[in-house]
Amino acid sequence: MSQSLCKVYLHIVFHIKTTSPQIQEEDLERLHSYMGQLVNTTGCQVLRVGGVSNHVHILCVLSKTETIAHLVEEVKRNSSRWIKTIDDVYEHFAWQGGYAAFSVSESVLLRTLEYVKNQKQHHAKRSFQEEYLEFLKLYNIEYDERYVFTD
C-alpha cells in the first residue's frame, strides 16, 4: 500500500483543577472556539468543542501523525495561557493534570456531536463526576478512585 490512510474520531474530556476559578458562562464560547483552533493547529480536525464551567469535551479527527498525549498537552497548555489574558479572574486558572480520550465510531458520530453541543442542558440533570464515571464504565477503563477527580 503506497498511502497511509486512517480516520480516527476522538472524544477528549478534561476538567479544571479543583483550586481553579470556574470558566464564566460569557467566556465559554470564546474559549471553545480558541481550543478548536488549537486542535486544528496540531494537524487534527476539530468537529466540535463544548462543555460547561468546570470541564471541556473535544470531538475531533486525530491526525495520522499526532499523538493523543501531545494533542491534549498543546490544547491545555495554550488555552490555559490564553484564558489568563482575557480577564483577571483567571489569574490562577489551570486544567487538571490528566484527561480521558475515547474512540468514537462512525455510527454514533452525529449523536456524539449533539452530546458535546448540548453540554449545558445535559449537566442540568447530571454532574460532571457522574458523566465521567459513566464514560469510564462504558469503555471498560480501569481507574483508581483515589485519583480520578484529583488535580
C-alpha positions as semicolon CSV with decimal commas, in nm:
position;residue;x (nm);y (nm);z (nm)
1;M;0,000;0,000;0,000
2;S;0,152;0,332;-0,105
3;Q;-0,060;0,551;0,123
4;S;-0,113;0,568;0,496
5;L;-0,484;0,625;0,548
6;C;-0,683;0,650;0,867
7;K;-0,982;0,818;1,023
8;V;-0,996;0,807;1,399
9;Y;-1,267;1,005;1,574
10;L;-1,158;1,104;1,920
11;H;-1,364;1,233;2,214
12;I;-1,144;1,402;2,475
13;V;-1,264;1,511;2,819
14;F;-1,079;1,700;3,093
15;H;-1,171;1,932;3,377
16;I;-1,029;2,228;3,562
17;K;-0,827;2,186;3,880
18;T;-1,034;2,193;4,196
19;T;-0,848;2,508;4,304
20;S;-0,901;2,684;3,969
21;P;-1,162;2,951;3,907
22;Q;-1,453;2,817;3,705
23;I;-1,499;2,930;3,346
24;Q;-1,757;3,206;3,330
25;E;-2,061;3,150;3,110
26;E;-1,983;3,452;2,894
27;D;-1,634;3,317;2,816
28;L;-1,726;2,959;2,723
29;E;-1,794;3,015;2,354
30;R;-1,470;3,211;2,303
31;L;-1,269;2,951;2,490
32;H;-1,423;2,663;2,296
33;S;-1,357;2,841;1,967
34;Y;-0,995;2,905;2,065
35;M;-0,949;2,542;2,170
36;G;-1,087;2,432;1,834
37;Q;-0,826;2,645;1,660
38;L;-0,557;2,485;1,874
39;V;-0,676;2,136;1,775
40;N;-0,656;2,232;1,408
41;T;-0,306;2,375;1,458
42;T;-0,183;2,028;1,555
43;G;-0,296;1,885;1,221
44;C;-0,607;1,727;1,371
45;Q;-0,954;1,836;1,259
46;V;-1,187;1,974;1,523
47;L;-1,551;1,874;1,486
48;R;-1,691;2,033;1,799
49;V;-1,577;2,170;2,135
50;G;-1,822;2,206;2,421
51;G;-1,852;2,197;2,794
52;V;-1,956;2,393;3,098
53;S;-1,782;2,593;3,368
54;N;-1,569;2,308;3,502
55;H;-1,484;2,082;3,208
56;V;-1,450;2,055;2,832
57;H;-1,529;1,799;2,561
58;I;-1,340;1,796;2,232
59;L;-1,456;1,585;1,938
60;C;-1,202;1,570;1,659
61;V;-1,043;1,360;1,389
62;L;-0,696;1,258;1,503
63;S;-0,419;1,330;1,253
64;K;-0,223;1,024;1,141
65;T;0,095;1,194;1,266
66;E;-0,029;1,328;1,602
67;T;-0,037;1,153;1,937
68;I;-0,326;1,194;2,177
69;A;-0,093;1,299;2,459
70;H;0,069;1,573;2,250
71;L;-0,266;1,699;2,121
72;V;-0,407;1,730;2,473
73;E;-0,086;1,888;2,603
74;E;-0,092;2,155;2,331
75;V;-0,460;2,238;2,380
76;K;-0,440;2,253;2,759
77;R;-0,114;2,446;2,776
78;N;-0,206;2,709;2,519
79;S;-0,570;2,753;2,626
80;S;-0,461;2,794;2,988
81;R;-0,216;3,067;2,887
82;W;-0,477;3,235;2,668
83;I;-0,763;3,242;2,920
84;K;-0,538;3,416;3,173
85;T;-0,509;3,708;2,929
86;I;-0,883;3,773;2,889
87;D;-0,976;3,854;3,250
88;D;-0,802;3,890;3,586
89;V;-1,049;3,642;3,735
90;Y;-0,849;3,368;3,556
91;E;-0,514;3,462;3,710
92;H;-0,491;3,122;3,880
93;F;-0,671;2,917;3,614
94;A;-0,542;2,566;3,549
95;W;-0,660;2,245;3,389
96;Q;-0,633;1,913;3,575
97;G;-0,321;1,708;3,511
98;G;-0,497;1,421;3,333
99;Y;-0,759;1,360;3,069
100;A;-0,973;1,087;2,918
101;A;-0,984;1,004;2,548
102;F;-1,238;0,775;2,386
103;S;-1,269;0,643;2,033
104;V;-1,596;0,720;1,858
105;S;-1,737;0,502;1,584
106;E;-1,890;0,647;1,269
107;S;-2,225;0,501;1,372
108;V;-2,253;0,727;1,679
109;L;-2,071;1,033;1,545
110;L;-2,382;1,250;1,499
111;R;-2,510;1,157;1,845
112;T;-2,171;1,243;1,994
113;L;-2,167;1,579;1,812
114;E;-2,506;1,663;1,963
115;Y;-2,395;1,543;2,305
116;V;-2,092;1,775;2,302
117;K;-2,302;2,062;2,168
118;N;-2,569;2,027;2,440
119;Q;-2,349;2,011;2,749
120;K;-2,535;2,286;2,934
121;Q;-2,867;2,101;2,908
122;H;-2,703;1,767;2,984
123;H;-2,541;1,896;3,303
124;A;-2,865;2,042;3,431
125;K;-2,952;1,677;3,503
126;R;-2,618;1,508;3,567
127;S;-2,293;1,616;3,732
128;F;-1,956;1,602;3,561
129;Q;-1,845;1,333;3,805
130;E;-2,143;1,111;3,721
131;E;-2,089;1,165;3,349
132;Y;-1,717;1,091;3,368
133;L;-1,761;0,770;3,566
134;E;-2,028;0,658;3,321
135;F;-1,783;0,702;3,031
136;L;-1,513;0,508;3,215
137;K;-1,756;0,226;3,281
138;L;-1,894;0,228;2,925
139;Y;-1,543;0,199;2,780
140;N;-1,436;-0,054;3,044
141;I;-1,146;0,164;3,160
142;E;-0,978;0,069;3,485
143;Y;-0,904;0,358;3,718
144;D;-0,805;0,427;4,075
145;E;-1,093;0,600;4,256
146;R;-0,846;0,784;4,482
147;Y;-0,709;0,979;4,185
148;V;-0,985;1,006;3,927
149;F;-1,102;1,354;4,040
150;T;-0,782;1,493;4,190
151;D;-0,573;1,756;4,024
